[in-house]
Amino acid sequence: MTIRGLLLDFYGTVVHDDDEPFAAVCSDVAAATGLRRHEVSTAWSQEYERVADEAHGDAFRRLRDLARDSLARTLPPREHGLDLDALLDPLYAQWTAPQAYPDALELLADPPVPVCLVSDVDDDVLLAALAHLRLDVPLRVTSEQSRAYKPAAPSFEHALGLLGLGPDEVVHVGDSLTSDVAGAHSVGIRSVWVDRTGRDAPSGDHAPTWTVRDLRPLRDLVRAQT
């Protein structure tokens, strides 16, 4: 099938993800509470996934609220007086001023087909990040616009609408096997998994359509499908 458009994840794909500031927040929380860092990390990640799964439609909540409230729910009751926004400042800063991957900037400077960003962030966060990087990507979908977080279908469906294309005419490119690969497949969109660190790809029904180490092969991939 011809590829006439790209759906492109942002954090972890176009720009560096928030792994380092996330770890820094966990360290600060551990120091303030006496918990172990890995306990904070595990509990916070699990709680965040739970509240994000519930945040869709009328129950939608913005990413910043999910990050703060999910962290609060992992703290012992005696620690609920902590200034969570101050603790989360490194994470907030990463979201609005991320570092871009050079291969992503090359792709966006001259994309082979129209591109729509699909990102699980708030509108103002993505706009700030794009302004920081001096990137102009007119087509973009945030979780705030779709009122859902990937892998739920609304963000992918919204992006198809902006591009004016069907599921078989695009590929979705992202670094998450759950949010990006499984999410795209659930609505009939082929996937490109960006594996920058040499992870093991799943096999069978959960395998990505293609796997790349960075975004440079995308131009040839698009050409090969025309």
ZAMARGU-4260 file (C-alpha; in steps of 0.2 Angstrom, whole numbers, plus 5000, padded with zeros to 4 digits):
<rodrens>
0) 5000/5000/5000 | 5006/5017/4996 | 5011/5028/5010 | 5004/5045/5008 | 5006/5052/5026
5) 5016/5050/5042 | 5009/5050/5060 | 5024/5054/5071 | 5025/5052/5089 | 5035/5067/5098
10) 5043/5062/5114 | 5055/5048/5112 | 5054/5049/5093 | 5057/5067/5088 | 5065/5073/5104
15) 5073/5064/5119 | 5060/5057/5131 | 5059/5062/5150 | 5068/5047/5157 | 5082/5057/5165
20) 5071/5070/5173 | 5059/5057/5179 | 5073/5048/5188 | 5078/5064/5195 | 5061/5067/5202
25) 5061/5050/5209 | 5077/5053/5218 | 5071/5069/5225 | 5055/5061/5231 | 5065/5046/5239
30) 5076/5058/5248 | 5061/5068/5255 | 5051/5053/5260 | 5063/5039/5265 | 5057/5028/5252
35) 5068/5019/5240 | 5070/5027/5222 | 5064/5011/5213 | 5049/5010/5225 | 5044/5028/5220
40) 5048/5024/5201 | 5038/5008/5201 | 5023/5014/5211 | 5022/5031/5201 | 5023/5023/5184
45) 5009/5010/5188 | 4998/5024/5196 | 5001/5035/5181 | 4996/5021/5168 | 4980/5018/5178
50) 4974/5036/5178 | 4979/5039/5160 | 4969/5024/5155 | 4954/5032/5164 | 4957/5049/5157
55) 4946/5049/5141 | 4931/5058/5135 | 4922/5067/5149 | 4934/5061/5161 | 4949/5068/5152
60) 4963/5076/5162 | 4978/5086/5156 | 4995/5078/5157 | 5002/5089/5170 | 4987/5085/5182
65) 4990/5067/5179 | 5008/5068/5183 | 5006/5077/5199 | 4990/5068/5205 | 4997/5050/5201
70) 5013/5055/5211 | 5003/5061/5226 | 4994/5044/5226 | 5010/5035/5228 | 5016/5045/5243
75) 5013/5040/5261 | 4999/5050/5269 | 5012/5059/5281 | 5020/5066/5265 | 5005/5074/5257
80) 5011/5091/5261 | 5026/5091/5249 | 5026/5104/5236 | 5024/5092/5221 | 5025/5105/5208
85) 5042/5110/5214 | 5047/5092/5214 | 5041/5090/5196 | 5049/5105/5189 | 5063/5095/5181
90) 5050/5085/5172 | 5040/5100/5167 | 5056/5108/5160 | 5060/5093/5149 | 5043/5093/5142
95) 5043/5111/5136 | 5062/5112/5131 | 5067/5095/5125 | 5082/5090/5115 | 5079/5085/5097
100) 5086/5070/5088 | 5096/5076/5073 | 5089/5063/5062 | 5071/5069/5067 | 5076/5087/5062
105) 5082/5081/5045 | 5066/5072/5042 | 5055/5087/5047 | 5065/5099/5037 | 5060/5090/5021
110) 5047/5076/5024 | 5044/5064/5010 | 5025/5065/5013 | 5014/5076/5024 | 5017/5073/5043
115) 5005/5075/5058 | 5012/5074/5075 | 5003/5063/5088 | 5008/5067/5106 | 5001/5063/5123
120) 5004/5080/5130 | 4994/5096/5133 | 4992/5109/5119 | 5003/5122/5128 | 5017/5110/5131
125) 5018/5104/5113 | 5018/5122/5107 | 5031/5127/5119 | 5042/5113/5114 | 5040/5116/5095
130) 5044/5135/5098 | 5059/5130/5108 | 5066/5119/5094 | 5060/5132/5081 | 5050/5119/5072
135) 5034/5123/5062 | 5024/5107/5060 | 5006/5113/5056 | 4997/5096/5058 | 4998/5090/5076
140) 4986/5081/5088 | 4988/5082/5107 | 4979/5071/5120 | 4971/5087/5125 | 4963/5089/5108
145) 4958/5071/5106 | 4952/5069/5125 | 4962/5053/5126 | 4979/5046/5128 | 4987/5033/5116
150) 4985/5018/5113 | 4966/5024/5113 | 4960/5026/5096 | 4954/5045/5096 | 4972/5053/5093
155) 4975/5042/5078 | 4958/5045/5071 | 4960/5064/5074 | 4976/5063/5064 | 4969/5054/5050
160) 4955/5067/5049 | 4968/5081/5048 | 4978/5072/5034 | 4962/5068/5025 | 4969/5050/5023
165) 4963/5032/5027 | 4972/5020/5039 | 4979/5010/5025 | 4987/5026/5017 | 4998/5031/5032
170) 5010/5023/5045 | 5013/5028/5063 | 5030/5031/5069 | 5034/5029/5087 | 5046/5022/5101
175) 5032/5014/5112 | 5027/4996/5108 | 5011/4999/5118 | 5006/5017/5115 | 5012/5018/5097
180) 5013/5001/5089 | 4998/4993/5097 | 4988/5009/5097 | 4991/5011/5078 | 4987/4992/5074
185) 4971/4994/5084 | 4964/5006/5071 | 4972/4997/5056 | 4987/5008/5054 | 5004/5001/5050
190) 5018/5004/5062 | 5036/5009/5062 | 5044/5006/5079 | 5059/5017/5083 | 5071/5006/5093
195) 5085/5018/5097 | 5092/5007/5111 | 5092/4989/5104 | 5077/4982/5113 | 5069/4965/5109
200) 5054/4967/5097 | 5039/4956/5100 | 5034/4943/5088 | 5017/4938/5080 | 5002/4949/5081
205) 5011/4962/5092 | 5026/4964/5081 | 5028/4981/5073 | 5027/4982/5054 | 5044/4989/5052
210) 5058/4992/5065 | 5071/5006/5063 | 5085/5013/5074 | 5082/5031/5070 | 5071/5041/5057
215) 5084/5041/5043 | 5077/5025/5034 | 5059/5033/5033 | 5062/5042/5017 | 5067/5026/5008
220) 5053/5016/5017 | 5040/5028/5010 | 5048/5027/4993 | 5048/5008/4993 | 5029/5008/4996
225) 5024/5019/4982
</rodrens>
